[in-house]
């Protein structure tokens, strides 16, 4: 009113303005108050309570309360002009904050502790019993407290006796622990973490392969050999070991696509490496083998990867493989499933939707199992489990609406987001060989590098042989492609090709099968023609595809020990035929017909210049 010119700052003018404002304030809801704000839950006034009185004196009012409401109209005493001037000065000095008008009476009260000495000690003693696994009630604790107080007071004069703390005082002390600590003490820390878990949207990703999560899960299914009659022959320890399988999975957190999956007996490093390679490779062969209708060709180079902190993932081999892709693996804190929400949610979905349908399902505890005998009803082998899991992953899971995608299917989300954002191209065959190839050491000789009775040459390797002679070389051998190997020459890796024909994309398993057939059909030391090798490879490839179709994601990659054992056991009894160019040449030099080293086709080293077995680099 002063700013509008309706009044001045004189005492008389301010008093008239306050009276005018007071008449308007009486018509607002601020004049209403509850008839008795200290009513209990049942609506009755608490014992010993009195109605709250308004500040100042009461005046009669012409305003009536709302019909049927438990309210009354109060008229608060308006301030005098001097008080108004003091209030305005405080507001101007403190930026017109209404809190500055509080007078501080809310801080009044007795600050001296009323419960002391032995009474306080007994109160703390019985209060500390509440957050324990005994789960006592406050009523029973207060009864025990009162009994101890009475025991203490027995025989003491009246002036020395202790007053028993009230149940309210005991409840206030217990409330000071906090709800989480109380629940954790009474029901366990894990249940408390689940009950008081903070629900958030989690890690937000927007692009395919922006974040990959890997973890393993113990499949709740027994794979017993009853159907083939071997179960009764196994001892108790072996039976316990074959009860369950471990399912290692990698998931794209943005699209919820499963980019890799392996079913193995134990959570091994080999299973983790295979899942990692599947995430970088086309997996359509597994889907076709399982009879799936939807494609499983999703692959790219991930931007980040999070793994479980167990030894299956937290080891030098996995860390180095991820480092070769320019990333560093993330290991979220253990015991906090929310840090890997998509992975934990997927495992729960697998348990509910597919594992529960198997006739040989085991249960999480004996109570849930009841009289159900899973051993007698188990009828699925490892390969059948892998086939069913693969079919369910590709068709049922990828093609079903997902709650985490607002009802969109994972396959539709992948197609939409890859078209919108694109993906980082997956590594080529050379990059995959350098990351997942099996490290071996072989001696470089006149025929090149020999691995599994196959010989490999490349131009840098020829120059290295002419310069150094027979030396041990570090190589990397890809069991998925025998057409090439990677060889380290002076710190640089080069691709060396197989000198035999038609070995591109031939797998190690197919070559081992072909070697067995060749060794059986030819006499010791007999030369084998290239046609026989090709025929054996065709037959072995067919058998290998059938085996791969049967085992699918249940098969694991071979190791260096597997290759060494194959070389010792399978490569005896026959000799790999030379290439056609070697047969056409009359020279006995193993480099003739191979790679030109001078750039001119007819300038081959003479027989006298060929390196001998006792080649000395100094001479």
C-alpha positions in Angstrom: 0.0 0.0 0.0 2.9 2.3 0.7 4.4 1.7 -2.7 1.0 2.3 -4.3 0.7 5.6 -2.4 -2.3 4.4 -0.3 -0.6 5.1 3.0 2.5 6.6 4.5 5.0 5.4 7.1 3.4 7.4 9.9 2.1 5.5 12.9 -1.5 6.6 12.3 -1.5 5.8 8.6 0.2 2.4 9.2 -2.4 1.5 11.8 -5.3 2.3 9.4 -3.7 0.2 6.7 -3.2 -2.8 9.0 -6.9 -2.6 10.0 -7.9 -2.6 6.4 -5.7 -5.5 5.6 -7.0 -7.4 8.6 -10.5 -7.3 7.4 -9.5 -8.9 4.1 -7.3 -11.6 5.9 -10.3 -12.8 7.9 -12.0 -14.0 4.7 -9.0 -16.2 3.6 -8.4 -19.8 4.5 -5.5 -18.8 6.7 -8.0 -17.9 9.4 -9.1 -21.6 9.6 -7.4 -24.1 11.7 -8.1 -27.7 12.9 -10.4 -27.9 15.9 -7.9 -30.3 17.6 -4.7 -31.0 15.7 -3.6 -33.6 18.3 -6.2 -36.2 17.6 -5.1 -39.9 17.4 -5.4 -42.3 14.5 -9.0 -43.2 15.5 -10.1 -39.6 15.4 -10.4 -39.3 19.2 -8.5 -36.7 21.1 -5.4 -38.0 22.8 -5.6 -38.3 26.6 -4.4 -35.2 28.3 -4.3 -33.0 25.2 -5.8 -29.5 24.9 -6.9 -27.6 21.8 -4.3 -25.4 20.3 -5.2 -21.8 21.0 -4.5 -19.0 18.5 -1.9 -16.4 19.3 -3.3 -13.3 20.9 -6.8 -12.7 22.0 -9.9 -14.2 20.4 -12.6 -12.1 18.8 -16.1 -12.9 17.6 -16.3 -13.7 13.9 -19.2 -13.6 11.6 -17.6 -16.2 9.4 -18.9 -19.8 9.9 -16.8 -22.9 9.3 -17.5 -25.2 6.4 -20.5 -27.5 6.9 -19.5 -30.9 8.3 -15.8 -29.9 8.7 -13.9 -30.3 12.0 -12.5 -26.8 11.9 -13.0 -23.5 13.7 -12.5 -19.9 12.7 -9.9 -18.0 14.7 -9.0 -14.3 14.7 -5.3 -13.7 15.3 -4.3 -10.4 16.9 -2.8 -8.1 14.3 0.5 -6.4 15.0 0.9 -2.8 16.1 2.6 -0.2 13.8 5.9 -0.4 15.7 6.0 -4.2 15.3 5.2 -3.8 11.6 8.1 -1.4 11.2 10.4 -3.8 13.0 9.3 -6.7 10.7 9.8 -4.6 7.6 13.3 -3.7 8.7 14.2 -7.3 9.2 12.8 -8.3 5.8 14.7 -5.5 4.0 17.9 -6.4 5.8 17.6 -10.1 4.9 16.3 -10.0 1.4 12.6 -10.3 2.2 13.0 -13.9 3.3 10.0 -15.0 5.5 12.3 -17.2 7.6 13.9 -14.1 9.0 10.7 -13.4 11.0 11.1 -16.6 13.1 11.7 -15.6 16.7 13.7 -18.7 17.7 11.2 -20.1 20.2 11.2 -23.4 18.2 14.6 -24.0 19.7 13.4 -23.7 23.2 13.1 -26.7 25.6 15.1 -28.6 28.2 18.6 -29.7 27.0 19.5 -31.7 30.0 19.3 -35.5 29.6 16.5 -36.9 31.7 17.7 -40.5 31.7 21.1 -41.0 33.2 23.3 -43.4 35.1 22.1 -47.0 35.5 18.8 -46.3 33.9 20.5 -45.1 30.7 22.8 -48.2 30.7 19.9 -50.6 31.0 17.9 -48.6 28.3 20.9 -48.9 25.9 21.4 -52.6 26.7 17.8 -53.6 26.0 17.6 -51.2 23.0 20.6 -52.8 21.3 18.8 -56.2 21.4 16.1 -54.9 19.0 18.2 -55.0 15.7 19.2 -58.7 16.2 18.1 -62.0 14.6 16.1 -62.8 17.7 13.6 -60.1 16.5 12.1 -59.1 19.9 9.3 -56.6 20.1 9.5 -53.2 21.8 6.8 -54.3 24.2 8.8 -57.3 25.4 12.0 -55.3 25.6 10.3 -52.7 27.7 9.0 -55.5 30.0 12.6 -56.8 30.4 13.8 -53.2 31.0 11.2 -52.7 33.7 12.1 -56.1 35.4 15.8 -55.1 35.5 14.9 -51.7 37.0 12.7 -53.4 39.6 15.6 -55.8 40.4 18.0 -52.8 40.8 15.6 -50.9 43.0 14.9 -53.9 45.3 16.0 -53.0 48.8 16.9 -49.4 48.1 15.3 -46.5 49.8 12.7 -44.5 47.9 15.0 -41.5 47.2 17.6 -43.7 45.6 15.4 -45.8 43.4 15.5 -45.4 39.6 12.5 -44.4 37.5 11.8 -46.8 34.7 12.2 -45.2 31.2 9.0 -45.1 29.2 8.3 -47.3 26.2 8.3 -44.1 24.1 11.9 -43.4 25.3 12.9 -46.9 24.4 11.3 -46.6 21.0 13.1 -43.3 20.3 16.4 -44.8 21.1 15.7 -47.8 18.8 14.6 -45.4 16.0 18.0 -43.8 16.2 19.5 -46.9 14.6 17.9 -46.1 11.3 15.5 -48.4 9.3 18.2 -50.0 7.2 20.4 -51.0 10.2 17.3 -52.3 12.0 16.1 -54.4 9.1 19.7 -55.7 8.3 20.1 -56.8 11.9 16.8 -58.5 12.1 16.6 -60.1 8.6 20.1 -60.1 7.3 22.2 -57.7 5.2 21.3 -59.2 1.8 17.6 -58.8 2.5 18.1 -55.3 3.7 20.0 -54.4 0.6 17.2 -55.8 -1.6 14.5 -54.0 0.4 16.2 -50.6 0.5 17.7 -50.8 -3.0 17.5 -47.5 -4.8 15.6 -48.0 -8.0 17.0 -45.9 -10.9 17.0 -46.1 -14.6 20.5 -47.6 -14.5 23.2 -46.9 -17.0 21.8 -45.2 -20.1 23.2 -46.3 -23.5 21.9 -45.2 -26.8 24.0 -46.9 -29.5 24.4 -50.6 -30.4 27.6 -52.1 -28.9 28.1 -49.0 -26.8 28.4 -51.3 -23.8 28.7 -55.1 -23.7 28.2 -57.0 -20.4 29.5 -60.6 -19.8 28.8 -62.9 -17.0 28.2 -66.7 -16.4 25.3 -68.4 -14.7 25.0 -71.9 -13.3 22.2 -73.5 -15.4 19.6 -75.1 -13.1 19.5 -78.3 -15.0 21.1 -81.8 -14.5 22.7 -83.4 -17.5 22.7 -87.0 -16.6 23.7 -89.9 -18.8 20.8 -92.2 -17.9 19.5 -92.3 -21.4 22.7 -93.9 -22.7 23.1 -96.3 -19.8 26.3 -94.6 -18.4 24.8 -93.0 -15.3 24.9 -96.1 -13.1 28.6 -96.6 -14.0 29.7 -93.2 -12.7 30.9 -92.8 -9.1 29.3 -90.3 -6.7 31.9 -87.6 -7.3 31.4 -87.7 -11.1 27.7 -87.6 -10.7 27.9 -84.5 -8.6 30.2 -82.9 -11.2 27.9 -83.4 -14.1 24.8 -82.2 -12.4 24.8 -78.7 -13.8 26.1 -76.6 -16.7 27.5 -73.0 -16.8 26.0 -70.6 -19.3 28.4 -67.8 -20.3 26.7 -64.9 -22.1 27.4 -61.5 -23.5 24.6 -59.0 -24.0 24.4 -55.6 -25.7 22.8 -53.4 -23.1 21.3 -51.0 -25.7 19.4 -53.4 -27.9 19.3 -56.4 -25.4 20.7 -58.6 -28.2 22.7 -61.7 -27.0 25.9 -61.3 -28.9 27.6 -64.4 -27.6 26.8 -67.5 -25.6 28.6 -70.7 -24.5 27.4 -73.7 -22.5 30.2 -75.4 -20.6 30.8 -77.8 -17.8 32.7 -75.2 -15.7 33.2 -71.4 -16.0 36.5 -71.6 -17.8 38.6 -68.9 -19.5 38.2 -70.7 -22.8 34.4 -70.2 -22.6 34.9 -66.5 -21.9 37.3 -66.1 -24.9 34.8 -67.9 -27.2 32.0 -65.6 -26.1 34.2 -62.6 -26.7 35.0 -63.9 -30.2 31.4 -64.6 -30.9 30.6 -60.9 -30.0 33.0 -59.9 -32.8 31.9 -62.5 -35.4 28.9 -63.6 -37.4 27.0 -66.3 -35.5 24.6 -67.3 -38.2 26.1 -70.8 -38.4 25.0 -71.6 -34.9 21.5 -70.3 -35.5 21.1 -72.3 -38.7 22.4 -75.5 -37.0 19.8 -75.0 -34.2 17.0 -74.5 -36.8 16.4 -70.9 -35.9 14.4 -68.7 -38.3 15.7 -65.2 -37.2 19.2 -64.1 -38.1 22.0 -64.1 -35.6 24.5 -62.1 -37.5 24.9 -59.2 -35.1 28.6 -58.3 -34.6 30.7 -55.2 -34.3 33.5 -53.7 -32.2 32.3 -52.7 -28.8 33.0 -49.4 -27.3 33.2 -50.7 -23.7 32.7 -54.0 -21.9 31.8 -54.9 -18.3 32.5 -58.3 -16.8 32.1 -60.2 -13.6 35.1 -60.0 -11.3 35.6 -63.7 -11.1 38.7 -65.6 -12.3 36.9 -66.6 -15.5 37.0 -63.0 -16.7 39.5 -61.2 -14.5 42.7 -62.8 -15.9 45.6 -61.8 -18.2 44.3 -63.7 -21.3 40.9 -61.9 -21.3 42.3 -58.5 -20.4 44.9 -58.7 -23.1 42.3 -59.7 -25.7 40.2 -56.7 -24.8 43.3 -54.5 -24.8 44.0 -55.5 -28.4 40.6 -54.0 -29.3 41.6 -50.7 -27.7 39.5 -51.1 -24.6 40.0 -51.8 -20.9 37.5 -54.2 -19.2 35.3 -52.9 -16.4 34.7 -55.0 -13.3 31.8 -53.6 -11.3 31.7 -54.2 -7.5 30.7 -57.7 -6.6 27.5 -58.4 -4.7 25.7 -55.5 -6.4 23.6 -57.0 -9.2 22.2 -53.6 -10.1 25.5 -52.6 -11.6 24.9 -55.3 -14.2 21.2 -55.0 -14.5 20.6 -56.2 -18.1 22.7 -59.3 -17.5 21.0 -60.3 -14.2 17.6 -59.6 -15.7 18.4 -61.9 -18.7 19.5 -64.8 -16.4 16.3 -64.5 -14.5 14.4 -64.6 -17.8 16.3 -67.7 -18.9 15.5 -69.4 -15.6 11.8 -68.7 -15.8 11.1 -69.2 -19.5 13.2 -72.1 -20.7 15.1 -73.9 -17.9 11.9 -74.4 -16.0 10.4 -76.3 -18.9 13.1 -79.0 -19.1 12.0 -82.3 -17.6 15.3 -82.8 -15.7 15.1 -79.5 -13.9 16.7 -79.3 -10.4 15.5 -76.8 -7.8 17.3 -74.2 -5.8 16.7 -75.9 -2.5 15.4 -79.2 -1.1 12.2 -77.6 0.2 11.1 -76.5 -3.3 12.2 -79.9 -4.8 9.9 -82.0 -2.6 9.4 -85.5 -3.9 10.4 -84.6 -7.4 13.3 -86.8 -8.6 15.2 -85.0 -11.4 17.8 -87.7 -11.9 15.2 -90.2 -13.0 13.6 -87.8 -15.5 16.7 -86.2 -16.9 16.8 -86.8 -20.7 18.8 -84.0 -22.2 22.4 -84.1 -23.2 24.8 -81.2 -23.5 24.4 -80.8 -27.3 20.6 -80.9 -27.0 20.7 -78.3 -24.3 22.9 -76.1 -26.5 20.5 -76.6 -29.4 17.4 -75.6 -27.4 19.1 -72.7 -25.8 20.4 -71.4 -29.1 16.9 -71.7 -30.7 15.3 -70.0 -27.7 17.9 -67.1 -27.8 17.6 -66.4 -31.5 13.9 -66.8 -32.0 12.0 -66.6 -28.7 14.2 -64.0 -26.9 15.2 -61.8 -29.8 11.8 -61.9 -31.3 9.7 -61.2 -28.2 8.7 -57.8 -26.8 11.1 -56.6 -24.2 10.0 -54.5 -21.2 13.4 -52.8 -21.1 12.8 -51.6 -24.7 9.2 -50.3 -24.1 7.7 -53.4 -25.8 10.0 -53.4 -28.8 11.7 -56.7 -29.7 15.5 -56.8 -29.5 15.9 -57.7 -33.2 13.8 -54.7 -34.1 15.7 -52.4 -31.8 19.0 -53.6 -33.4 17.8 -52.9 -36.9 16.4 -49.5 -36.0 19.4 -48.3 -34.0 22.1 -49.6 -36.4 20.3 -47.8 -39.2 20.2 -44.7 -37.0 23.6 -44.6 -35.4 25.6 -47.2 -37.3 28.2 -49.6 -35.7 32.0 -49.9 -35.6 33.0 -52.5 -38.1 33.9 -55.9 -36.6 37.6 -56.9 -36.8 38.8 -58.7 -39.9 40.2 -62.2 -40.0 43.8 -61.0 -39.4 42.8 -59.0 -36.4 40.8 -61.9 -35.0 43.8 -64.2 -35.5 46.1 -61.8 -33.7 43.7 -61.6 -30.7 42.3 -65.2 -30.5 45.0 -67.2 -32.2 46.8 -69.9 -30.3 50.4 -68.8 -29.6 52.9 -71.4 -30.7 56.7 -71.7 -31.3 57.9 -73.5 -34.4 61.2 -73.8 -36.2 61.6 -72.1 -39.6 63.1 -74.6 -42.0 63.6 -75.2 -45.7 59.9 -75.9 -46.2 58.8 -72.9 -44.2 56.9 -73.2 -40.9 55.3 -76.6 -40.3 52.1 -76.8 -38.2 50.0 -80.0 -38.2 51.9 -81.3 -41.2 51.0 -78.1 -43.2 53.7 -75.7 -44.4 53.4 -71.9 -44.5 55.4 -69.3 -46.4 55.3 -65.6 -47.1 57.8 -63.2 -48.7 59.0 -61.7 -45.4 59.5 -65.2 -44.1 61.6 -66.2 -47.1 63.8 -63.2 -46.6 64.1 -63.9 -42.9 65.1 -67.5 -43.7 67.8 -66.4 -46.2 69.1 -64.0 -43.6 68.9 -66.1 -40.4 68.5 -69.7 -41.5 66.8 -72.2 -39.2 65.5 -70.3 -36.2 62.6 -70.6 -33.8 59.6 -68.4 -34.7 56.7 -67.2 -32.7 53.4 -67.8 -34.5 49.7 -67.5 -33.9 47.5 -70.3 -35.2 43.7 -69.7 -35.7 41.8 -73.0 -35.3 38.9 -71.6 -37.3 41.0 -70.9 -40.4 44.1 -73.0 -41.4 44.6 -71.0 -44.6 46.9 -68.6 -42.9 48.9 -68.2 -39.8 50.5 -65.1 -38.2 54.3 -65.1 -37.8 56.3 -62.6 -35.8 59.4 -61.4 -37.7 61.6 -58.8 -35.8 58.6 -57.6 -33.7 56.3 -57.3 -36.7 53.5 -59.8 -37.4 53.0 -61.0 -41.0 50.4 -63.4 -42.5 51.9 -66.6 -43.9 49.8 -68.6 -46.3 49.5 -72.4 -46.5 51.4 -73.8 -49.4 48.7 -76.5 -49.9 45.6 -75.8 -51.9 42.0 -75.4 -50.6 42.8 -74.8 -47.0 41.2 -71.4 -46.7 38.5 -71.4 -44.0 39.2 -75.1 -43.1 38.9 -75.6 -39.4 41.3 -77.5 -37.2 38.7 -80.1 -36.4 38.1 -80.8 -40.1 41.8 -81.2 -40.7 42.3 -83.5 -37.8 39.4 -85.7 -39.1 40.9 -85.7 -42.5 44.4 -86.6 -41.1 42.9 -89.6 -39.3 41.3 -90.8 -42.6 44.5 -90.3 -44.5 46.6 -92.2 -42.0 44.2 -95.1 -42.0 44.0 -95.5 -45.8 47.7 -95.1 -46.6 50.7 -97.1 -45.6 53.4 -95.8 -43.5 55.7 -93.5 -45.5 53.6 -93.6 -48.6 53.2 -90.3 -50.5 49.7 -88.9 -50.5 48.3 -87.2 -53.6 46.6 -83.9 -53.4 43.4 -85.4 -54.7 43.3 -87.8 -51.7 43.8 -84.8 -49.3 41.0 -82.9 -51.0 38.7 -85.8 -50.8 39.5 -86.3 -47.1 39.0 -82.6 -46.5 35.5 -82.6 -48.1 34.4 -85.6 -46.0 35.9 -84.1 -42.8 34.3 -80.7 -43.4 30.9 -82.5 -43.7 31.5 -84.4 -40.4 32.8 -81.2 -38.7 29.7 -79.3 -39.7 27.5 -82.0 -38.4 29.5 -82.0 -35.1 29.3 -78.3 -34.9 25.6 -78.4 -35.7 25.1 -80.9 -32.9 27.2 -79.2 -30.2 26.7 -75.6 -31.3 27.5 -73.3 -28.4 28.5 -76.2 -26.2 31.9 -76.6 -28.0 35.0 -74.9 -26.8 38.1 -73.8 -28.8 41.2 -76.0 -28.7 44.3 -75.0 -26.8 48.0 -75.2 -27.5 48.2 -78.6 -25.7 45.4 -79.9 -28.0 47.4 -79.0 -31.1 50.6 -80.5 -29.7 48.7 -83.7 -28.9 47.2 -83.8 -32.4 50.7 -83.4 -33.9 52.0 -86.3 -31.9 49.2 -88.7 -32.4 47.6 -88.0 -35.8 50.3 -86.8 -38.1 52.3 -90.0 -38.4 52.1 -92.5 -41.2 51.9 -90.2 -44.2 53.6 -87.3 -45.9 51.8 -84.2 -47.1 52.2 -83.9 -50.9 54.1 -81.0 -52.4 52.5 -78.4 -54.5 52.1 -78.8 -58.2 54.9 -76.3 -59.0 57.3 -78.3 -57.0 56.6 -81.5 -59.0 57.1 -79.6 -62.2 60.6 -78.4 -61.3 63.7 -80.7 -61.5 65.5 -78.8 -58.8 65.6 -80.2 -55.3 65.6 -76.8 -53.7 62.6 -76.5 -51.5 62.2 -72.9 -52.4 61.9 -73.6 -56.2 58.4 -73.0 -57.4 57.6 -71.1 -54.3 58.0 -67.4 -53.8 60.5 -65.4 -56.1 63.1 -63.7 -54.0 64.8 -61.7 -56.7 61.8 -60.4 -58.5 62.8 -62.3 -61.8 61.0 -65.6 -62.3 64.0 -67.4 -63.8 66.6 -66.3 -61.3 66.2 -69.0 -58.7 69.0 -70.0 -56.3 71.1 -72.8 -57.6 71.3 -76.1 -55.8 74.7 -75.3 -54.4 73.4 -72.0 -53.0 70.5 -73.7 -51.1 70.8 -73.5 -47.4 71.9 -76.8 -45.9 71.1 -78.3 -42.6 74.3 -77.1 -41.0 73.8 -73.6 -42.4 76.0 -71.1 -40.4 75.0 -67.5 -40.6 78.6 -66.4 -39.9 79.9 -68.2 -43.0 
